[in-house]
């Protein structure tokens, strides 16, 4: 089994869009204005995107729990 880097990038991007939306909604719920919530949500999710990508690539190298058909 081989997982391409492109698949990891797409998977990361889709996940981060989901987290960006939920983070933004959370910031609105806790009392931030629409404008105040945008920058923190974007910055944090940019940083977390790099972290998630790295984390996922590390797990791609770990063979534990992968069963070949």
HTML snippet that shows the backbone in 3Dmol.js (N, CA, C, O; Angstrom):
<script src="https://3Dmol.org/build/3Dmol-min.js"></script>
<div id="view" style="width:600px;height:400px;position:relative"></div>
<script>
const pdb = `
ATOM      1  N   UNK A   1       0.838  -1.180   0.000  1.00  0.00           N
ATOM      2  CA  UNK A   1       0.000   0.000   0.000  1.00  0.00           C
ATOM      3  C   UNK A   1       0.884   1.244   0.000  1.00  0.00           C
ATOM      4  O   UNK A   1       1.824   1.348   0.788  1.00  0.00           O
ATOM      5  N   UNK A   2       0.577   2.176  -0.882  1.00  0.00           N
ATOM      6  CA  UNK A   2       1.337   3.413  -0.978  1.00  0.00           C
ATOM      7  C   UNK A   2       0.365   4.576  -1.014  1.00  0.00           C
ATOM      8  O   UNK A   2      -0.636   4.542  -1.730  1.00  0.00           O
ATOM      9  N   UNK A   3       0.667   5.600  -0.241  1.00  0.00           N
ATOM     10  CA  UNK A   3      -0.168   6.795  -0.203  1.00  0.00           C
ATOM     11  C   UNK A   3       0.658   7.954  -0.769  1.00  0.00           C
ATOM     12  O   UNK A   3       1.765   8.221  -0.301  1.00  0.00           O
ATOM     13  N   UNK A   4       0.116   8.634  -1.774  1.00  0.00           N
ATOM     14  CA  UNK A   4       0.854   9.729  -2.404  1.00  0.00           C
ATOM     15  C   UNK A   4       0.802  10.998  -1.546  1.00  0.00           C
ATOM     16  O   UNK A   4      -0.088  11.174  -0.714  1.00  0.00           O
ATOM     17  N   UNK A   5       1.766  11.858  -1.772  1.00  0.00           N
ATOM     18  CA  UNK A   5       1.786  13.141  -1.066  1.00  0.00           C
ATOM     19  C   UNK A   5       0.601  14.001  -1.487  1.00  0.00           C
ATOM     20  O   UNK A   5       0.066  14.754  -0.673  1.00  0.00           O
ATOM     21  N   UNK A   6       0.185  13.901  -2.744  1.00  0.00           N
ATOM     22  CA  UNK A   6      -0.974  14.662  -3.219  1.00  0.00           C
ATOM     23  C   UNK A   6      -2.236  14.271  -2.449  1.00  0.00           C
ATOM     24  O   UNK A   6      -3.040  15.130  -2.088  1.00  0.00           O
ATOM     25  N   UNK A   7      -2.405  12.965  -2.198  1.00  0.00           N
ATOM     26  CA  UNK A   7      -3.563  12.515  -1.429  1.00  0.00           C
ATOM     27  C   UNK A   7      -3.534  13.124  -0.033  1.00  0.00           C
ATOM     28  O   UNK A   7      -4.565  13.551   0.486  1.00  0.00           O
ATOM     29  N   UNK A   8      -2.341  13.164   0.577  1.00  0.00           N
ATOM     30  CA  UNK A   8      -2.214  13.748   1.906  1.00  0.00           C
ATOM     31  C   UNK A   8      -2.534  15.233   1.876  1.00  0.00           C
ATOM     32  O   UNK A   8      -3.180  15.739   2.793  1.00  0.00           O
ATOM     33  N   UNK A   9      -2.098  15.940   0.845  1.00  0.00           N
ATOM     34  CA  UNK A   9      -2.387  17.373   0.731  1.00  0.00           C
ATOM     35  C   UNK A   9      -3.901  17.602   0.593  1.00  0.00           C
ATOM     36  O   UNK A   9      -4.463  18.466   1.266  1.00  0.00           O
ATOM     37  N   UNK A  10      -4.551  16.832  -0.276  1.00  0.00           N
ATOM     38  CA  UNK A  10      -5.997  16.985  -0.469  1.00  0.00           C
ATOM     39  C   UNK A  10      -6.744  16.650   0.816  1.00  0.00           C
ATOM     40  O   UNK A  10      -7.657  17.373   1.215  1.00  0.00           O
ATOM     41  N   UNK A  11      -6.359  15.566   1.456  1.00  0.00           N
ATOM     42  CA  UNK A  11      -6.979  15.160   2.718  1.00  0.00           C
ATOM     43  C   UNK A  11      -6.799  16.247   3.775  1.00  0.00           C
ATOM     44  O   UNK A  11      -7.736  16.562   4.509  1.00  0.00           O
ATOM     45  N   UNK A  12      -5.611  16.816   3.854  1.00  0.00           N
ATOM     46  CA  UNK A  12      -5.322  17.895   4.801  1.00  0.00           C
ATOM     47  C   UNK A  12      -6.169  19.119   4.487  1.00  0.00           C
ATOM     48  O   UNK A  12      -6.746  19.722   5.391  1.00  0.00           O
ATOM     49  N   UNK A  13      -6.246  19.485   3.226  1.00  0.00           N
ATOM     50  CA  UNK A  13      -6.997  20.681   2.833  1.00  0.00           C
ATOM     51  C   UNK A  13      -8.475  20.557   3.171  1.00  0.00           C
ATOM     52  O   UNK A  13      -9.066  21.492   3.711  1.00  0.00           O
ATOM     53  N   UNK A  14      -9.067  19.432   2.865  1.00  0.00           N
ATOM     54  CA  UNK A  14     -10.485  19.223   3.162  1.00  0.00           C
ATOM     55  C   UNK A  14     -10.726  19.250   4.667  1.00  0.00           C
ATOM     56  O   UNK A  14     -11.680  19.874   5.133  1.00  0.00           O
ATOM     57  N   UNK A  15      -9.881  18.589   5.415  1.00  0.00           N
ATOM     58  CA  UNK A  15     -10.012  18.574   6.868  1.00  0.00           C
ATOM     59  C   UNK A  15      -9.867  19.986   7.440  1.00  0.00           C
ATOM     60  O   UNK A  15     -10.624  20.389   8.323  1.00  0.00           O
ATOM     61  N   UNK A  16      -8.887  20.728   6.928  1.00  0.00           N
ATOM     62  CA  UNK A  16      -8.643  22.063   7.470  1.00  0.00           C
ATOM     63  C   UNK A  16      -9.771  23.032   7.131  1.00  0.00           C
ATOM     64  O   UNK A  16     -10.063  23.921   7.931  1.00  0.00           O
ATOM     65  N   UNK A  17     -10.407  22.893   5.985  1.00  0.00           N
ATOM     66  CA  UNK A  17     -11.577  23.729   5.677  1.00  0.00           C
ATOM     67  C   UNK A  17     -12.671  23.458   6.699  1.00  0.00           C
ATOM     68  O   UNK A  17     -13.303  24.389   7.198  1.00  0.00           O
ATOM     69  N   UNK A  18     -12.892  22.202   7.006  1.00  0.00           N
ATOM     70  CA  UNK A  18     -13.884  21.830   8.019  1.00  0.00           C
ATOM     71  C   UNK A  18     -13.532  22.448   9.370  1.00  0.00           C
ATOM     72  O   UNK A  18     -14.398  23.025  10.028  1.00  0.00           O
ATOM     73  N   UNK A  19     -12.282  22.336   9.787  1.00  0.00           N
ATOM     74  CA  UNK A  19     -11.853  22.885  11.071  1.00  0.00           C
ATOM     75  C   UNK A  19     -11.894  24.405  11.047  1.00  0.00           C
ATOM     76  O   UNK A  19     -12.238  25.021  12.056  1.00  0.00           O
ATOM     77  N   UNK A  20     -11.556  25.020   9.938  1.00  0.00           N
ATOM     78  CA  UNK A  20     -11.629  26.475   9.817  1.00  0.00           C
ATOM     79  C   UNK A  20     -13.058  26.954  10.064  1.00  0.00           C
ATOM     80  O   UNK A  20     -13.282  27.903  10.814  1.00  0.00           O
ATOM     81  N   UNK A  21     -14.006  26.298   9.436  1.00  0.00           N
ATOM     82  CA  UNK A  21     -15.404  26.682   9.628  1.00  0.00           C
ATOM     83  C   UNK A  21     -15.856  26.487  11.071  1.00  0.00           C
ATOM     84  O   UNK A  21     -16.521  27.355  11.637  1.00  0.00           O
ATOM     85  N   UNK A  22     -15.502  25.363  11.661  1.00  0.00           N
ATOM     86  CA  UNK A  22     -15.929  25.124  13.041  1.00  0.00           C
ATOM     87  C   UNK A  22     -15.222  26.056  14.023  1.00  0.00           C
ATOM     88  O   UNK A  22     -15.819  26.474  15.015  1.00  0.00           O
ATOM     89  N   UNK A  23     -13.964  26.384  13.759  1.00  0.00           N
ATOM     90  CA  UNK A  23     -13.246  27.327  14.621  1.00  0.00           C
ATOM     91  C   UNK A  23     -13.875  28.707  14.538  1.00  0.00           C
ATOM     92  O   UNK A  23     -14.054  29.380  15.553  1.00  0.00           O
ATOM     93  N   UNK A  24     -14.205  29.118  13.342  1.00  0.00           N
ATOM     94  CA  UNK A  24     -14.813  30.424  13.121  1.00  0.00           C
ATOM     95  C   UNK A  24     -16.160  30.504  13.854  1.00  0.00           C
ATOM     96  O   UNK A  24     -16.445  31.485  14.540  1.00  0.00           O
ATOM     97  N   UNK A  25     -16.970  29.470  13.701  1.00  0.00           N
ATOM     98  CA  UNK A  25     -18.269  29.434  14.381  1.00  0.00           C
ATOM     99  C   UNK A  25     -18.085  29.461  15.892  1.00  0.00           C
ATOM    100  O   UNK A  25     -18.823  30.155  16.591  1.00  0.00           O
ATOM    101  N   UNK A  26     -17.115  28.720  16.403  1.00  0.00           N
ATOM    102  CA  UNK A  26     -16.839  28.717  17.842  1.00  0.00           C
ATOM    103  C   UNK A  26     -16.462  30.117  18.327  1.00  0.00           C
ATOM    104  O   UNK A  26     -16.949  30.560  19.367  1.00  0.00           O
ATOM    105  N   UNK A  27     -15.599  30.815  17.585  1.00  0.00           N
ATOM    106  CA  UNK A  27     -15.199  32.167  17.970  1.00  0.00           C
ATOM    107  C   UNK A  27     -16.397  33.112  17.987  1.00  0.00           C
ATOM    108  O   UNK A  27     -16.485  33.984  18.851  1.00  0.00           O
ATOM    109  N   UNK A  28     -17.303  32.948  17.056  1.00  0.00           N
ATOM    110  CA  UNK A  28     -18.522  33.761  17.031  1.00  0.00           C
ATOM    111  C   UNK A  28     -19.378  33.440  18.264  1.00  0.00           C
ATOM    112  O   UNK A  28     -19.913  34.346  18.903  1.00  0.00           O
ATOM    113  N   UNK A  29     -19.503  32.171  18.589  1.00  0.00           N
ATOM    114  CA  UNK A  29     -20.319  31.747  19.733  1.00  0.00           C
ATOM    115  C   UNK A  29     -19.776  32.309  21.042  1.00  0.00           C
ATOM    116  O   UNK A  29     -20.553  32.697  21.914  1.00  0.00           O
ATOM    117  N   UNK A  30     -18.444  32.357  21.192  1.00  0.00           N
ATOM    118  CA  UNK A  30     -17.884  32.849  22.461  1.00  0.00           C
ATOM    119  C   UNK A  30     -17.829  34.368  22.532  1.00  0.00           C
ATOM    120  O   UNK A  30     -17.292  34.932  23.485  1.00  0.00           O
ATOM    121  N   UNK A  31     -18.385  35.027  21.522  1.00  0.00           N
ATOM    122  CA  UNK A  31     -18.540  36.463  21.640  1.00  0.00           C
ATOM    123  C   UNK A  31     -17.677  37.337  20.764  1.00  0.00           C
ATOM    124  O   UNK A  31     -17.742  38.561  20.869  1.00  0.00           O
ATOM    125  N   UNK A  32     -16.874  36.750  19.907  1.00  0.00           N
ATOM    126  CA  UNK A  32     -16.084  37.557  18.976  1.00  0.00           C
ATOM    127  C   UNK A  32     -17.013  38.060  17.869  1.00  0.00           C
ATOM    128  O   UNK A  32     -17.974  37.385  17.501  1.00  0.00           O
ATOM    129  N   UNK A  33     -16.720  39.239  17.348  1.00  0.00           N
ATOM    130  CA  UNK A  33     -17.494  39.724  16.210  1.00  0.00           C
ATOM    131  C   UNK A  33     -17.047  38.957  14.965  1.00  0.00           C
ATOM    132  O   UNK A  33     -16.028  38.267  14.975  1.00  0.00           O
ATOM    133  N   UNK A  34     -17.831  39.093  13.898  1.00  0.00           N
ATOM    134  CA  UNK A  34     -17.481  38.409  12.652  1.00  0.00           C
ATOM    135  C   UNK A  34     -16.078  38.805  12.197  1.00  0.00           C
ATOM    136  O   UNK A  34     -15.299  37.954  11.770  1.00  0.00           O
ATOM    137  N   UNK A  35     -15.762  40.076  12.287  1.00  0.00           N
ATOM    138  CA  UNK A  35     -14.451  40.568  11.859  1.00  0.00           C
ATOM    139  C   UNK A  35     -13.319  40.128  12.760  1.00  0.00           C
ATOM    140  O   UNK A  35     -12.226  39.821  12.284  1.00  0.00           O
ATOM    141  N   UNK A  36     -13.570  40.095  14.061  1.00  0.00           N
ATOM    142  CA  UNK A  36     -12.534  39.683  15.017  1.00  0.00           C
ATOM    143  C   UNK A  36     -12.225  38.195  14.922  1.00  0.00           C
ATOM    144  O   UNK A  36     -11.133  37.766  15.295  1.00  0.00           O
ATOM    145  N   UNK A  37     -13.154  37.417  14.436  1.00  0.00           N
ATOM    146  CA  UNK A  37     -12.973  35.965  14.383  1.00  0.00           C
ATOM    147  C   UNK A  37     -12.194  35.498  13.156  1.00  0.00           C
ATOM    148  O   UNK A  37     -11.631  34.403  13.165  1.00  0.00           O
ATOM    149  N   UNK A  38     -12.156  36.304  12.112  1.00  0.00           N
ATOM    150  CA  UNK A  38     -11.555  35.859  10.849  1.00  0.00           C
ATOM    151  C   UNK A  38     -10.053  35.636  10.963  1.00  0.00           C
ATOM    152  O   UNK A  38      -9.573  34.553  10.630  1.00  0.00           O
ATOM    153  N   UNK A  39      -9.301  36.625  11.422  1.00  0.00           N
ATOM    154  CA  UNK A  39      -7.833  36.521  11.439  1.00  0.00           C
ATOM    155  C   UNK A  39      -7.350  35.393  12.350  1.00  0.00           C
ATOM    156  O   UNK A  39      -6.530  34.587  11.910  1.00  0.00           O
ATOM    157  N   UNK A  40      -7.823  35.296  13.615  1.00  0.00           N
ATOM    158  CA  UNK A  40      -7.352  34.182  14.441  1.00  0.00           C
ATOM    159  C   UNK A  40      -7.693  32.819  13.838  1.00  0.00           C
ATOM    160  O   UNK A  40      -6.884  31.894  13.903  1.00  0.00           O
ATOM    161  N   UNK A  41      -8.870  32.693  13.260  1.00  0.00           N
ATOM    162  CA  UNK A  41      -9.259  31.414  12.657  1.00  0.00           C
ATOM    163  C   UNK A  41      -8.340  31.061  11.494  1.00  0.00           C
ATOM    164  O   UNK A  41      -7.925  29.909  11.364  1.00  0.00           O
ATOM    165  N   UNK A  42      -8.016  32.041  10.642  1.00  0.00           N
ATOM    166  CA  UNK A  42      -7.142  31.771   9.488  1.00  0.00           C
ATOM    167  C   UNK A  42      -5.705  31.458   9.905  1.00  0.00           C
ATOM    168  O   UNK A  42      -5.103  30.511   9.399  1.00  0.00           O
ATOM    169  N   UNK A  43      -5.157  32.249  10.824  1.00  0.00           N
ATOM    170  CA  UNK A  43      -3.767  32.045  11.255  1.00  0.00           C
ATOM    171  C   UNK A  43      -3.605  30.695  11.941  1.00  0.00           C
ATOM    172  O   UNK A  43      -2.704  29.926  11.606  1.00  0.00           O
ATOM    173  N   UNK A  44      -4.473  30.410  12.897  1.00  0.00           N
ATOM    174  CA  UNK A  44      -4.369  29.129  13.612  1.00  0.00           C
ATOM    175  C   UNK A  44      -4.512  27.956  12.669  1.00  0.00           C
ATOM    176  O   UNK A  44      -3.773  26.978  12.780  1.00  0.00           O
ATOM    177  N   UNK A  45      -5.444  28.036  11.748  1.00  0.00           N
ATOM    178  CA  UNK A  45      -5.645  26.918  10.838  1.00  0.00           C
ATOM    179  C   UNK A  45      -4.513  26.763   9.841  1.00  0.00           C
ATOM    180  O   UNK A  45      -4.242  25.649   9.393  1.00  0.00           O
ATOM    181  N   UNK A  46      -3.844  27.849   9.482  1.00  0.00           N
ATOM    182  CA  UNK A  46      -2.653  27.730   8.641  1.00  0.00           C
ATOM    183  C   UNK A  46      -1.550  26.969   9.353  1.00  0.00           C
ATOM    184  O   UNK A  46      -0.917  26.086   8.775  1.00  0.00           O
ATOM    185  N   UNK A  47      -1.326  27.317  10.606  1.00  0.00           N
ATOM    186  CA  UNK A  47      -0.308  26.634  11.412  1.00  0.00           C
ATOM    187  C   UNK A  47      -0.693  25.173  11.636  1.00  0.00           C
ATOM    188  O   UNK A  47       0.138  24.276  11.493  1.00  0.00           O
ATOM    189  N   UNK A  48      -1.947  24.943  11.985  1.00  0.00           N
ATOM    190  CA  UNK A  48      -2.395  23.572  12.239  1.00  0.00           C
ATOM    191  C   UNK A  48      -2.389  22.721  10.966  1.00  0.00           C
ATOM    192  O   UNK A  48      -2.224  21.503  11.044  1.00  0.00           O
ATOM    193  N   UNK A  49      -2.566  23.338   9.805  1.00  0.00           N
ATOM    194  CA  UNK A  49      -2.509  22.593   8.547  1.00  0.00           C
ATOM    195  C   UNK A  49      -1.121  21.990   8.339  1.00  0.00           C
ATOM    196  O   UNK A  49      -0.990  20.826   7.961  1.00  0.00           O
ATOM    197  N   UNK A  50      -0.096  22.789   8.589  1.00  0.00           N
ATOM    198  CA  UNK A  50       1.274  22.279   8.467  1.00  0.00           C
ATOM    199  C   UNK A  50       1.529  21.157   9.471  1.00  0.00           C
ATOM    200  O   UNK A  50       2.159  20.151   9.145  1.00  0.00           O
ATOM    201  N   UNK A  51       1.041  21.337  10.672  1.00  0.00           N
ATOM    202  CA  UNK A  51       1.196  20.304  11.699  1.00  0.00           C
ATOM    203  C   UNK A  51       0.483  19.021  11.339  1.00  0.00           C
ATOM    204  O   UNK A  51       1.030  17.933  11.516  1.00  0.00           O
ATOM    205  N   UNK A  52      -0.738  19.137  10.834  1.00  0.00           N
ATOM    206  CA  UNK A  52      -1.502  17.947  10.462  1.00  0.00           C
ATOM    207  C   UNK A  52      -0.847  17.217   9.294  1.00  0.00           C
ATOM    208  O   UNK A  52      -0.763  15.989   9.290  1.00  0.00           O
ATOM    209  N   UNK A  53      -0.384  17.976   8.303  1.00  0.00           N
ATOM    210  CA  UNK A  53       0.284  17.362   7.157  1.00  0.00           C
ATOM    211  C   UNK A  53       1.494  16.550   7.618  1.00  0.00           C
ATOM    212  O   UNK A  53       1.681  15.407   7.203  1.00  0.00           O
ATOM    213  N   UNK A  54       2.308  17.153   8.477  1.00  0.00           N
ATOM    214  CA  UNK A  54       3.498  16.464   8.994  1.00  0.00           C
ATOM    215  C   UNK A  54       3.109  15.216   9.778  1.00  0.00           C
ATOM    216  O   UNK A  54       3.704  14.152   9.602  1.00  0.00           O
ATOM    217  N   UNK A  55       2.121  15.349  10.632  1.00  0.00           N
ATOM    218  CA  UNK A  55       1.630  14.234  11.448  1.00  0.00           C
ATOM    219  C   UNK A  55       1.157  13.084  10.557  1.00  0.00           C
ATOM    220  O   UNK A  55       1.489  11.923  10.800  1.00  0.00           O
ATOM    221  N   UNK A  56       0.380  13.416   9.527  1.00  0.00           N
ATOM    222  CA  UNK A  56      -0.143  12.380   8.639  1.00  0.00           C
ATOM    223  C   UNK A  56       0.966  11.691   7.870  1.00  0.00           C
ATOM    224  O   UNK A  56       0.928  10.473   7.697  1.00  0.00           O
ATOM    225  N   UNK A  57       1.967  12.453   7.399  1.00  0.00           N
ATOM    226  CA  UNK A  57       3.073  11.846   6.663  1.00  0.00           C
ATOM    227  C   UNK A  57       3.894  10.916   7.555  1.00  0.00           C
ATOM    228  O   UNK A  57       4.375   9.880   7.095  1.00  0.00           O
ATOM    229  N   UNK A  58       4.054  11.275   8.811  1.00  0.00           N
ATOM    230  CA  UNK A  58       4.757  10.394   9.755  1.00  0.00           C
ATOM    231  C   UNK A  58       3.987   9.086   9.897  1.00  0.00           C
ATOM    232  O   UNK A  58       4.582   8.008   9.869  1.00  0.00           O
ATOM    233  N   UNK A  59       2.667   9.175  10.048  1.00  0.00           N
ATOM    234  CA  UNK A  59       1.859   7.964  10.186  1.00  0.00           C
ATOM    235  C   UNK A  59       1.888   7.105   8.925  1.00  0.00           C
ATOM    236  O   UNK A  59       1.712   5.890   9.008  1.00  0.00           O
ATOM    237  N   UNK A  60       2.105   7.711   7.765  1.00  0.00           N
ATOM    238  CA  UNK A  60       2.190   6.917   6.540  1.00  0.00           C
ATOM    239  C   UNK A  60       3.409   5.997   6.563  1.00  0.00           C
ATOM    240  O   UNK A  60       3.422   4.976   5.876  1.00  0.00           O
ATOM    241  N   UNK A  61       4.409   6.338   7.326  1.00  0.00           N
ATOM    242  CA  UNK A  61       5.635   5.543   7.412  1.00  0.00           C
ATOM    243  C   UNK A  61       5.525   4.429   8.460  1.00  0.00           C
ATOM    244  O   UNK A  61       6.342   3.508   8.472  1.00  0.00           O
ATOM    245  N   UNK A  62       4.530   4.512   9.326  1.00  0.00           N
ATOM    246  CA  UNK A  62       4.348   3.505  10.377  1.00  0.00           C
ATOM    247  C   UNK A  62       3.521   2.359   9.803  1.00  0.00           C
ATOM    248  O   UNK A  62       2.403   2.571   9.335  1.00  0.00           O
ATOM    249  N   UNK A  63       4.058   1.174   9.837  1.00  0.00           N
ATOM    250  CA  UNK A  63       3.404   0.025   9.213  1.00  0.00           C
ATOM    251  C   UNK A  63       2.405  -0.669  10.139  1.00  0.00           C
ATOM    252  O   UNK A  63       1.620  -1.504   9.691  1.00  0.00           O
ATOM    253  N   UNK A  64       2.430  -0.333  11.405  1.00  0.00           N
ATOM    254  CA  UNK A  64       1.536  -0.953  12.376  1.00  0.00           C
ATOM    255  C   UNK A  64       0.073  -0.702  12.015  1.00  0.00           C
ATOM    256  O   UNK A  64      -0.305   0.433  11.726  1.00  0.00           O
ATOM    257  N   UNK A  65      -0.746  -1.738  12.029  1.00  0.00           N
ATOM    258  CA  UNK A  65      -2.185  -1.605  11.786  1.00  0.00           C
ATOM    259  C   UNK A  65      -2.586  -1.599  10.320  1.00  0.00           C
ATOM    260  O   UNK A  65      -3.769  -1.450  10.016  1.00  0.00           O
ATOM    261  N   UNK A  66      -1.637  -1.757   9.404  1.00  0.00           N
ATOM    262  CA  UNK A  66      -1.957  -1.818   7.983  1.00  0.00           C
ATOM    263  C   UNK A  66      -1.966  -3.273   7.573  1.00  0.00           C
ATOM    264  O   UNK A  66      -0.992  -4.001   7.765  1.00  0.00           O
ATOM    265  N   UNK A  67      -3.103  -3.686   6.994  1.00  0.00           N
ATOM    266  CA  UNK A  67      -3.256  -5.069   6.565  1.00  0.00           C
ATOM    267  C   UNK A  67      -3.362  -5.082   5.056  1.00  0.00           C
ATOM    268  O   UNK A  67      -4.195  -4.385   4.477  1.00  0.00           O
ATOM    269  N   UNK A  68      -2.520  -5.874   4.423  1.00  0.00           N
ATOM    270  CA  UNK A  68      -2.576  -6.023   2.966  1.00  0.00           C
ATOM    271  C   UNK A  68      -3.581  -7.115   2.634  1.00  0.00           C
ATOM    272  O   UNK A  68      -3.678  -8.129   3.325  1.00  0.00           O
ATOM    273  N   UNK A  69      -4.332  -6.879   1.551  1.00  0.00           N
ATOM    274  CA  UNK A  69      -5.330  -7.881   1.127  1.00  0.00           C
ATOM    275  C   UNK A  69      -4.696  -9.111   0.570  1.00  0.00           C
ATOM    276  O   UNK A  69      -5.397 -10.042   0.172  1.00  0.00           O
TER     277      UNK A  69
END
`;
const viewer = $3Dmol.createViewer("view");
viewer.addModel(pdb, "pdb");
viewer.setStyle({}, {cartoon: {color: "spectrum"}});
viewer.zoomTo();
viewer.render();
</script>
